[in-house]
Amino acid sequence: MTLTSSSLPSEIADRLRGVELPEPLGFGRLMAPVMSLAYYRDGAWETPRLTGLDPLQLAPHTQALHYGQAIFEGMKAYRNLGDSPADGPSLLFRPYEHARRFNRSAARLGMPELDEQVFVRALEELVAVLEPLVPGQQGQSLYLRPTMFGATADLSVVPSTEFCFLVLATPSDAFFTAPISAWIERHYSRAGAGGTGCVKAAGNYAASFAAAAPLRENGFQQLLWLDAVEHTYLEEFTAMNVFVRRGETLLTPPLSDTILAGITRDSLLRLGPSFGLRMEERQIDVHELTDAIQAGEDVEVFGCGTGAVVAPVELIGDETGLRLPLPAQSTALELRKRLLDIQHGITPAPEGWQWPVGALPDGPQA
């Protein structure tokens, strides 16, 4: 698919001309050649503008490079595959919830908030320009990465006074289309009480890299983190919330300082009752889980997040030699299909979840 446009500014049109979707898409193989960019200076945000995907000029003593004052969001634009393409060729999924979470992250790291409407309009403008890069198969998407970082060139250990906001885009295949394996991390901790585990701070992810070595060594794919105090209770996967189904009950750990308020997590909590499931937010002891699997109970485990949507787990292991296969994850797959059908406009979405590009409202959303 080749991008062409005669209505764009010449600089942007030149960037887009001749760009083609790779095959397979993968993730991050092709970065869209256009991004949205704005700076915060003298106590106010500029209006985000479209610009080419060029290197940013940063001083070596830019504060974000030294003190990690950086946040991001992960979200997607989906091709509208429903019966009403007139509603818009592409759909943003719950963009205002992402805007609010972005601002919660900003507040936690001492950064200025960005008006929700400005945030969403920047997304919409970028997706509208990149429309031909929104892939057309169910599960595929144009992945969007809103980011903010402290841009002041100063080694003082104080918050920045200047900030950069940008939105990147990359056409993406569906993640984890096959069941995954999960490694219980029993030593390192992802986050502690009072820390930044409940927001999308960049450093949260860097802190997981060293702990990921056993994944490669033992052929596993995802870390399953336990709480930082007792190393007993399930918290999250590295980049996904965790759910456990026992019989007709769907369990997930309650939100806290150490658990991200996942938008996909919230979506599944709202959709679960329509599958006849009882939703329960409570601590889940890792031994409760492993004992139930070993006893042959009706148990499913899956992760969920913007990237993965829903990722069934087929094997759980750890450093002690524990290897617990799980049965087919039928509920997880049903939830995944329902959510993707909503995201692609195939089935009706709950109010406020689905926003056609070009038809977003003018004011903040409840």
Salt bridges, closest charged atoms under 4 A:
ASP14 OD1 - ARG17 NH1 2.67
GLU46 OE2 - ARG41 NH1 3.07
ASP54 OD2 - ARG15 NH2 2.61
GLU73 OE1 - HIS98 ND1 2.65
GLU73 OE1 - ARG101 NH2 2.84
GLU97 OE2 - ARG94 NH2 3.53
GLU116 OE2 - ARG100 NE 3.28
GLU124 OE1 - ARG121 NH1 2.63
GLU131 OE2 - ARG79 NH1 2.72
GLU236 OE1 - ARG190 NE 3.18
ASP266 OD2 - ARG94 NH2 2.94
ASP266 OD2 - ARG270 NE 3.03
GLU280 OE1 - ARG278 NH2 3.25
GLU280 OE2 - ARG282 NE 2.92
GLU281 OE1 - ARG265 NH2 2.60
ASP285 OD1 - HIS287 ND1 3.03
GLU288 OE2 - ARG246 NH1 2.89
GLU288 OE2 - ARG282 NH2 2.73
GLU297 OE1 - ARG246 NH2 2.61
ASP298 OD1 - ARG245 NH2 2.79
GLU300 OE2 - ARG245 NH2 2.96
ASP318 OD2 - ARG186 NE 2.73
GLU319 OE2 - HIS187 NE2 2.70
ASP341 OD2 - LYS337 NZ 2.85
ASP362 OD1 - ARG121 NH2 3.01
